[in-house]
Amino acid sequence: MSKKIILGLVLVSAFAACQRQQPQVDVYQPTGGPVTAEPVYQGKYGS
């Protein structure tokens, strides 16, 4: 009797492992922050 239970659990777990997984969809949502200008190089001492 216990062999049938173990066999059933193995079959159910194998069936569950073989199911097709739904792909994860990653959606990029940009933040609403402001865009700043790139700093300007002003020489060795910043003058």
C-alpha positions, 0 to 999 in steps of 0.5 A, a space after each residue: 500500500 505504501 509503495 502505491 502512495 510513494 509512486 503516486 507522489 513521485 508521479 505527481 511531483 514529476 508532472 508538476 515539475 514538467 509543467 510549462 512555466 509562465 514567463 516573467 515579464 519585466 516592465 521598465 518604468 522610468 522615474 519622473 525625475 528631472 534630467 540634469 546637464 553634464 558638468 562642464 570641465 573648467 580646468 585644473 582648479 575649476 576656474 
